[in-house]
Amino acid sequence: MNGAIRAVLFDLDGTLADTAPDMARTVNAMREARRLPPVSIDVVRPHVSKGARGMIGAAFGVGPEDAQFPAMREEFLAVYADNLCVDTRLFPEMDELLGRLEDGGLAWGVVTNKFEHLARSVIDGLGLASRAAVLVGGDTCARAKPFPDPLLHAAERLALRPASILYVGDDERDVQAARAAGMPVVAAGYGYLGDGPGPARWGADGVVGSPAEIARWAGL
């Protein structure tokens, strides 16, 4: 597989960047407005990859089936839009990895379920806008991950066969989407991982403990 890889695509939250501090900041601003005490980042961190749904569920115990969820979701998105890159940072070793990919002639990009305009703002805030070859958000295509549509769209934008693109993600649906798209995939064991079965059970080609380990899977 290694010799055939020509590009690497990353999930955003929990894979490329540690966005948990600003996601926690958002739900705690909502809690403060309700005169509730803040929740620890450790409480919400495992749910960051599930976006607003996961964060609202973790911080308030409110799910999509509850009547107040739609309004809370809109509130979350509005507050988060003002707190996108306060404490969000690339994971340690990630910037070095991106440099190695670029030096090795491999394109890289982002495929996330975060709304595209929010994802672009995060990428801009991290200073990566001119370096990412492609960015696909959760609303870019008709269907988001775990469907393969966003990954196939990214492959088309890159003008590469899916089999020549490595996908990296920290959620089981990332693996499901990559498998459906025909892409090799590794799980980011350093990411948020959710509260279900561990990444060793997701069916990925491998699990990496740090961004530096991704280089080997990319053939570098």
C-alpha positions as CSV (number, residue, x, y, z in Angstrom):
1,M,0.0,0.0,0.0
2,N,2.7,2.5,1.0
3,G,4.3,2.9,-2.4
4,A,0.9,3.7,-4.0
5,I,-0.1,6.6,-1.8
6,R,-0.2,9.9,-3.5
7,A,-2.3,12.0,-1.0
8,V,-3.4,12.0,2.6
9,L,-6.8,13.2,3.8
10,F,-7.5,14.0,7.4
11,D,-10.6,14.3,9.5
12,L,-10.4,17.7,11.3
13,D,-11.6,17.4,14.9
14,G,-9.5,15.0,16.8
15,T,-7.3,14.0,13.9
16,L,-5.7,17.1,12.3
17,A,-6.4,19.5,15.1
18,D,-7.3,19.5,18.8
19,T,-10.5,21.5,18.7
20,A,-11.8,20.2,22.0
21,P,-10.9,23.4,24.1
22,D,-13.0,25.6,21.9
23,M,-15.9,23.2,21.6
24,A,-15.9,22.9,25.4
25,R,-15.7,26.7,25.6
26,T,-18.8,26.9,23.5
27,V,-21.0,24.5,25.6
28,N,-19.7,26.2,28.8
29,A,-20.8,29.6,27.5
30,M,-24.2,28.1,26.9
31,R,-24.2,26.7,30.4
32,E,-23.1,30.0,31.9
33,A,-26.1,31.7,30.1
34,R,-28.3,29.2,31.9
35,R,-26.6,29.7,35.3
36,L,-25.2,26.2,35.3
37,P,-21.6,25.3,36.4
38,P,-19.1,24.6,33.7
39,V,-18.3,21.0,32.6
40,S,-14.8,19.7,32.4
41,I,-13.2,19.3,29.0
42,D,-12.6,15.7,30.0
43,V,-16.4,15.2,30.0
44,V,-17.0,16.5,26.6
45,R,-13.7,15.6,24.8
46,P,-14.7,12.1,23.7
47,H,-17.8,13.5,22.0
48,V,-16.2,16.3,20.0
49,S,-16.1,14.3,16.8
50,K,-19.9,14.1,16.9
51,G,-20.1,17.8,16.6
52,A,-23.0,19.8,18.0
53,R,-25.1,16.7,18.6
54,G,-22.3,15.1,20.7
55,M,-21.4,18.2,22.6
56,I,-25.0,19.1,23.5
57,G,-25.6,15.6,24.6
58,A,-22.5,15.5,26.8
59,A,-23.0,18.9,28.3
60,F,-26.8,18.9,28.7
61,G,-28.1,15.4,28.3
62,V,-30.2,16.6,25.4
63,G,-30.5,14.6,22.2
64,P,-31.9,15.1,18.7
65,E,-35.2,13.6,19.8
66,D,-35.7,16.3,22.4
67,A,-37.9,19.3,21.6
68,Q,-35.3,21.8,22.7
69,F,-32.5,20.3,20.6
70,P,-32.9,22.2,17.3
71,A,-32.8,25.6,19.1
72,M,-29.8,24.5,21.2
73,R,-28.0,23.3,18.1
74,E,-28.4,26.7,16.4
75,E,-27.2,28.4,19.6
76,F,-24.2,26.1,19.7
77,L,-23.3,26.8,16.1
78,A,-23.7,30.6,16.6
79,V,-21.5,30.7,19.8
80,Y,-18.9,28.3,18.3
81,A,-18.6,30.5,15.2
82,D,-17.2,33.2,17.5
83,N,-14.8,30.8,19.2
84,L,-13.4,28.7,16.4
85,C,-9.7,29.2,16.9
86,V,-9.1,30.6,20.5
87,D,-7.3,27.6,21.8
88,T,-7.6,25.2,18.8
89,R,-4.1,23.9,17.8
90,L,-2.6,21.3,15.5
91,F,-1.8,18.1,17.4
92,P,1.8,17.7,18.3
93,E,3.9,16.5,15.4
94,M,1.2,17.3,12.9
95,D,2.8,20.4,11.4
96,E,6.0,18.4,10.9
97,L,4.0,15.6,9.2
98,L,2.4,18.1,6.9
99,G,5.8,19.4,6.0
100,R,7.0,15.9,5.3
101,L,4.0,15.2,3.0
102,E,4.6,18.4,1.1
103,D,8.4,17.7,0.8
104,G,7.6,14.2,-0.5
105,G,5.3,15.5,-3.2
106,L,2.1,14.2,-1.5
107,A,-1.0,16.4,-1.5
108,W,-3.0,16.6,1.7
109,G,-6.5,17.8,2.6
110,V,-9.4,17.7,5.0
111,V,-12.6,15.8,4.9
112,T,-14.8,16.5,7.9
113,N,-18.4,16.4,9.0
114,K,-18.1,20.0,10.4
115,F,-20.0,22.5,8.2
116,E,-17.7,23.6,5.4
117,H,-17.7,27.3,6.4
118,L,-16.8,26.5,10.0
119,A,-14.1,24.1,8.8
120,R,-12.6,26.7,6.5
121,S,-12.5,29.2,9.3
122,V,-10.6,26.7,11.5
123,I,-8.1,26.0,8.7
124,D,-7.7,29.7,8.1
125,G,-7.1,30.3,11.8
126,L,-4.5,27.6,11.8
127,G,-2.7,29.2,8.9
128,L,-3.2,26.2,6.6
129,A,-5.5,27.6,3.9
130,S,-2.8,27.9,1.3
131,R,-1.4,24.5,2.1
132,A,-4.5,22.3,2.0
133,A,-5.1,20.9,-1.5
134,V,-8.8,20.2,-0.7
135,L,-11.4,20.8,2.0
136,V,-14.7,19.0,2.1
137,G,-17.2,19.7,4.9
138,G,-20.2,17.9,6.2
139,D,-22.6,19.9,4.0
140,T,-20.5,20.0,0.9
141,C,-22.1,16.8,-0.5
142,A,-25.6,15.5,-0.1
143,R,-24.5,12.9,2.4
144,A,-21.8,13.2,5.1
145,K,-19.6,10.4,6.6
146,P,-20.1,7.5,7.1
147,F,-21.3,7.7,3.5
148,P,-18.4,7.7,1.0
149,D,-19.6,10.8,-0.9
150,P,-17.3,13.4,0.8
151,L,-14.2,11.2,0.3
152,L,-15.1,10.5,-3.3
153,H,-15.7,14.2,-3.9
154,A,-12.2,14.9,-2.5
155,A,-10.6,12.3,-4.7
156,E,-12.3,13.8,-7.7
157,R,-11.0,17.3,-6.7
158,L,-7.5,15.9,-6.4
159,A,-7.9,14.0,-9.7
160,L,-6.6,10.8,-7.9
161,R,-7.9,7.3,-7.6
162,P,-9.4,6.6,-4.1
163,A,-7.1,3.7,-3.7
164,S,-4.1,6.0,-3.9
165,I,-5.4,8.3,-1.1
166,L,-4.8,7.5,2.6
167,Y,-7.6,8.6,5.0
168,V,-7.0,9.3,8.7
169,G,-9.7,9.7,11.2
170,D,-10.5,9.3,14.9
171,D,-14.1,8.0,14.6
172,E,-15.5,4.6,13.5
173,R,-17.6,6.4,10.8
174,D,-14.3,7.6,9.3
175,V,-13.3,4.0,8.7
176,Q,-16.7,3.1,7.4
177,A,-16.6,6.0,4.9
178,A,-13.1,5.2,3.7
179,R,-14.0,1.5,3.3
180,A,-17.1,2.4,1.3
181,A,-15.0,4.8,-0.9
182,G,-12.2,2.2,-1.5
183,M,-9.6,4.2,0.4
184,P,-6.9,2.8,2.7
185,V,-7.5,4.1,6.2
186,V,-5.8,4.4,9.5
187,A,-7.4,5.3,12.8
188,A,-5.9,8.2,14.9
189,G,-5.5,6.5,18.2
190,Y,-4.4,9.9,19.7
191,G,-7.8,11.5,18.9
192,Y,-11.2,11.7,20.6
193,L,-12.3,8.2,19.7
194,G,-15.9,8.5,21.1
195,D,-17.3,6.3,23.8
196,G,-17.9,3.1,21.8
197,P,-15.6,0.2,20.8
198,G,-11.9,1.2,20.6
199,P,-10.2,1.9,17.3
200,A,-8.7,-1.6,17.1
201,R,-12.2,-2.9,16.4
202,W,-13.1,-0.4,13.7
203,G,-11.6,-2.4,10.8
204,A,-9.0,0.1,9.8
205,D,-5.7,-0.9,8.2
206,G,-3.9,0.2,11.3
207,V,-4.0,2.4,14.4
208,V,-1.5,5.2,14.9
209,G,-0.5,6.6,18.3
210,S,0.8,9.9,17.0
211,P,0.8,12.0,13.8
212,A,4.4,11.1,13.2
213,E,3.4,7.4,12.7
214,I,1.2,8.4,9.7
215,A,4.3,9.1,7.6
216,R,5.1,5.4,7.4
217,W,1.6,4.6,6.2
218,A,2.0,7.4,3.6
219,G,5.2,5.7,2.3
220,L,7.6,8.4,3.7
